[in-house]
């Protein structure tokens, strides 16, 4: 087997991997990207971010037509769900985007290698694929294999009745009763989809709150909003087992009666996909959580081997992996490359959306950082009134002495879009006054951001 030589080999074609490969090609590196799955794009494009957002959008439109359009003076007949058509649209969106990545690889002359890639010593990657084995050689190798759903002791996934978000993206019918284990991003998004489509949804969370890690005040408001939409929550619930039974499922909860349901979605987080990667062949030892240790330049302990995205520490977010992919490659080629981890937003694409960037109020209090807070409600915003979407608020946190923006937290319509302005502000070290003095078009939801910044300064104009 003759070895093929490249400047860079990327293992994994998810958001971090394929973006790293594209940036490397732009910078003149002869690049190969190894991907186990037939379609490029990783979990995010194939069975994660993109298909879930497609279903969230479709289900929200269905719920709006069924429950809310009459308030706008739009009368419709009986609204019916065509689930096969909805799922087909979701698949079409996924196909378009994964095909788009393949086209980008061709455009940039990136060699796509189909198969499972493993490190096999310094500068060597072995690939076992449908077309046989290939040996790739490169001075630089980036590990970007992403993550897989975490398991829960006592709960056996059967790929049908008891499954992960992958199965929840393609239920052939609306479950009568869906139990979601875990009240994080994924569980709440998929729970929202199936609740809108008619399922009874019970969310079981081990902690005493939903959305762990997000700002507590926003999480509390989100909890109230989701309960109003019909999601049932059981907090402090320790699931000890789940099994298929009689065409449905039975979920065991410590100290409570078993819950009978039709399907179970296990959404208790994700773990790095670092098994069977040949890390030992180059002397890399994962940490106890399976993550690959790296330095500030994403270098591992092995010369010429780098790691980005979900396989290293930090939030498991597609855009975080993308930023690391670009910065890592730029470090390799130019010696420069940086990611500001304080400016990486996180978004829950429910309705209302929940979005955060920077420090939470709890983190500032724990660290003893003096801060000022500004809050502005959606209900006082003209555009929100026109949209008939007035539930929500913007909350900004700035240093009490310097006024530098430290954190931003939004719950409400299009929060995921509004947070981008604040991520840029934090990236550039802006103050609350900088945001407040920037002209925001009227009438827009973005004015809520300006008003919250004014509130930090103690002088909001419209409350």
N, C-alpha and C positions, 0 to 999 in steps of 0.2 A: 504494500500500500504506500504509494508515493505521497509525501507530505505536500500540502499546498501552503504557500507562504503569503502572509498579510502583514500590514503594519499593526492592525488592531483586529482582535476578534471579540465580539460582544456575545455573551451567552444570555439569551433572553430577548424577545422582541416585544415586550410590553412598552408602556409609555417611556420608562427610563431608557430601556435598551434601544428601541428603534430611534429615539431622538438622539441618543449618543452616537449611534451609527451614522445618522444623517449629518450631525455636526462634524464628525470626524471626516466624512467624505468631503464636506465643504472646505475643510482645512487641508485637504490634499492627502489624507491617509487612505491607503488601500485597505478597505474594510470588509469584513465578513460578519454576518449576524446569524447566530444559531437559534432556531426556535423549534420546540417539540411539536407544537400544534400546527395544523395545516394552515390556519389563518393567522395572519400577523396582528399585533395589537395587544396581545396578552389578555389577562383577566379583564382589564378595564374595558377594552373595546368589545371583547367577545361575550363575556358573561358577567360583567360588573357595571361600571359607571354608565356606559352608553345604553345598553338594553334596559337597565332599571330606570333611567331618565326618560326613555321612550315610553315605558309603561306608566310612569308617574304622570307624564303629560297627557297621555291618552285617557287614563282613568280620571284625571282632574277635569278634563273636558266632558267626559261622560257624566260625572257628578254635577258639574255646572249646568249642563243641559237638563238634567233630571230635577235639580233642586233650586237653581238660582236664576235662570234666565228670565223667568216671569217677572222678577223684581226689576229688570231692565226694560220691561215692556215687550219682551219677546215671548210669544206664545208658541209652544211646540206641542205636537201630539204625544202619544205614548213613546217614551224613550226606551229603546231596547238595546241590550248589550250583544254585540257580535264579537265574542271572545276570539274565535279563530282569526278574524280580520285584524283585531288589535295585536295579536301575537305575530301575525304575518308582517304587519307594519314594523313592529319592533325588529324582526329579523332582517327586514329590508334596510333599515337604518344601519344595523350592524354590518351587513354585507357591504354597503356603500363605503363605510369608513375603513374596514379592514382591507378592502380592495384599494382604497386610496393610499394606505401605507405601502402596499405592494408596488403601486405606481411610483411612489416616492423613492423606493429602493432602486427601481429601474432608472429613474431620472438621475439619481446620484451614483449610479454604477456600484451599488452595494451588493456583494455576493450574499444571497440568502441561502442558508444551509438548513434543510429540513431534517430534524432529528433531535435526539437527546445529547446534549453536550456535557462533557465532563473534563475537568482538568486532569492531565496525565503527566505531571512534571512541569518544570519551568518552561514557559513559552509554548506548551503543547496542549491542544484541545482535541479530544477524540469525540467523534459524532457517530452515533448509531441511529440510522434512519431507514426509511422505507426503501431507499436505493442502495443500502449497504453501509459499510463503515468508511469514514473519511478521517484523515488526520490533518489538522490545521496547525500551522506554526505562526507565532506572532511575538513581537517584542512586548506588546501590551495586550492584556486580556481584561475585560470588564465583566464582572458577574452581576447580572441584572435579572435574576430568575423570579423575582417577585415573591408572592406569598400564597398560602392556601388557607382555607377555613380551619379554624381551631376546632378541636373536638371537645366533648364534655363527658366526663366519666359517668358511666351508667347509661349513656345515650348512644345507641348504635344506629348509624345512618344506613338506611336501606335503599337510598336513591329514588324513593318513590314517596311513601307516606311520611317518612322522616328524612328530611334532607336539608341542604344548605340553600343559599340564595340562588345557586345555579338551578335547582329544581323549582324554586319559587318563581323564577322568571318564565316558566313554561307549564304551569299547572293546566291540565286539559279542561278543567271546569273550575268554577268558583267554589272554594271549600265552604261547607256549611259553617264550620268552626275551625279557625286557624289559630294554633298556639305558637307564639313567637317567643323563643328563649333568647333574651338579650335585648336591652333597650338602648342600643347604640345606633349609629347612623343607618346601617344596613337593615336592622330589624325594624326600625321605625319607618323607613322608606317603603320596604316591601309590605309591611303591615298596613300602611296607608293605602297602597295600591289595592289590596284585596278587600279592605274595609269599604273603599269607595265602590267597588264592584259588587258588594253585597254580602261579604263574609262577616261573620262574627269573629272578632279578633281579640285574643287575650295575650297580653305581653307580660312575661315573667322576667323580673330583673332581680338579681342577687343583691345589688346595692339598694340604698334607700332613696335613690333618685334616678332619673333617666339621663341620658347623654353624659356619661361620666367624662370628665376632662374639659367640658365646655363651661362657660360662665354660669354659675349657679342660678342667678336671677333669670337669665334667659331660659335655662332648662326648666325652671319652675313655670314660666309662662307657657313654654311649649307643652309641658305636661297638661296644663289646664286646657289648652287648645285641642290637643289630641283626644282628651277625655270628652270634650264637647262634640267631637266628630264621631264618637262612638267606640273608640278604642278602650278596652278595659285593661287596667294596669294592676299588677300585684307586685309591689316592691318588697324587698327583703325576702324574696322567694328563692329558696335553694332547691333547684331541680336535682333529684337523685336518680331519676331514670325515665326512660320513654321507650315504648315498644309498640309495634303494630298489634292491633287486636280487633278481630271481627270486622275487617274492612275499614277500620279507623285506627285511632291511636289512643294510648293511655299514658298520661304524663304524671309521674310521681313527684310531689313537692313535699319537702320535709315539713312535718307538722300540719299538713293540710290534706283534705280529701283529694284523691286522684282526679285528674281532669280528663274527661273523655272528649275527643275532638276528631276531626277528619284528617287534618294534616299538621305536621310540626315543622317549623322553620327554626333550625339551630343557627343562631347568629351571636356567637359569644367571642367574636374577634377573629383575628387571623394570625398565622405564624409564618416566619420566613421559610421559603422553599429552598432550604440549603441541604436537604438530604441527597445522598448519592451524587454529589457534585465533584468528588475527587479532591476535596479540599486538603485531605491529609497528604496527598502526593506533592503538595508544595508547602506543607508545614503550617497550614492555617487551621486554627482551633476556634470553632464558634463559641460564643458565650453560652451560659446556661439556658438562654431563651432561643438559641439557634441562630442568633445574629452574628454577622461577620464583623469583627472589630476593624475599624479604619481610622486613619488620622485625618487632619483637616483637609488633605488633598485626596481623600477617598482611596488612599493606598492601604493595602492590607499588609500583613507581616511578610508576605512573599513578594520578592522583587518582580515588578512588572505586572502584578495582579491588583486590580481595583474592584471595588464593590459599591453599588448605588441602590437607592430605592428601598423596597420593603425588606431586603436582606440585611440592612444595617439599621442602627438605632434611629428613632424618630418616628413621626406620624406616617402611617401607611397610606399615603395619598399620591395619586397619579402625578399631580403637578409638582409635588416635592421631588419625585423621581426624575421628572423631566428636567427640572432645574439642576439637579445633581449630575444628570447625564451630560448636559451641555458644559457645566463648570468643570467636571472631571476631564473631559476631552480637551477643553481649552487649557487646563493645567498641564496635560501631557504635551501639548503642542507648543504653547506659548509660555508656560510657567506661571500663568495667572488664571484664576477662576475662583469664584466665591458664591456662596449661597447664604443669604441672611435668613436664618431659621426663625427669627422673630416676625418675619413678614410673609409667612406662609399661611394663607387662609384655610379654614375648614368650613364646609357647607353641608347642611342637611337639607335635601331637596324635597321636603314635605311641603304641606301648605298649612300654616305659613312656613316659609323657608327660615332656617336658622343659620347664621353665618358669623364667624369669629376670626379675628387675627390679632396676634400679639398676646399680651398678658391678660389673664382674667383678674377680676377684682379679688378673688380668693388668693391668687398667687401673689399679688402685690401686698396684701395684708400679711401673708405668711412670711414674705421677705422683708417686711418692715419698710416698704417703699412709700414715701409720702405722695399722695395723688389727689387729683381733683376729678370729679365725675360730672359729666353732662348727659342728660337724658332728654329725648324728644319723642313724643308719641305720634304714631301714624295718623291718629284721628284728627290731629291739628293740621294735616297736610292736604292741600287742595287736590292734588293729583290722586291721593289715596281715596279721598271722598268721591272723586269722579269714577274711579275704578270700583267703588263700593267694596273696598278692601282695606278697612281701617284698623284692623287688629295688628298691633305690633309697636315696636319702638326701636330707636337707635340709642346706643349707650357708648359714650367715649370716655376713655380714661387717660389722663395726662399727668405728667409729673408736677407735683405741687409747686416746685421751685423753678423749674425751667420751662414748663408748659409743653415739653416734648411729648408727642403722642406715644402712649405705651400699649394701648389695646383698644380694640373696637369690636362691638358685639351688636348684632342686628337680628331681630326677629320680625318677620313681616313679608309682604309681597316683594318678590325680586331682591331679597336680601343678598342672594348669591352674586348678583350683579353689582349691587351697591358697595359691597365689601372691597371690590377691586380698587376703588379710589383710596380707601384707607390703607390697603396693603402698600400702594405706591407711596402714600404719605409716610408710613413707617419706614419703608425702604430708604427714603430720602431724609429721614430724621426731621420731619416736619413737626411743627407745633400745632396745638389746637387752633391758635390764632391764624396760622397759615391756612388751614382748612376753612376757617370761618370767613376769611377775607377773600377767598376765591369765589368768583361769580358762578352761581349755579342757576341754570335755566329754570324759568317758571312757566307753567307749572310742571314740576317733575318730582318723583319720589326722592331724587338726589338732594332736594332741599332739606329733607329730614336730617341728612348728614351735616349740612351747613348749620342748621339750627341746633343740633346736638353739640357742635363745636362752639357755637355761641353760648350755649348753656354751660359749658365748661368754664367760660369766662364770666358767667353770671349775668349775661345780657341777651337771652333769646328774644327774638322779635315777635313771635307769634304764639306764645303761651304766657 
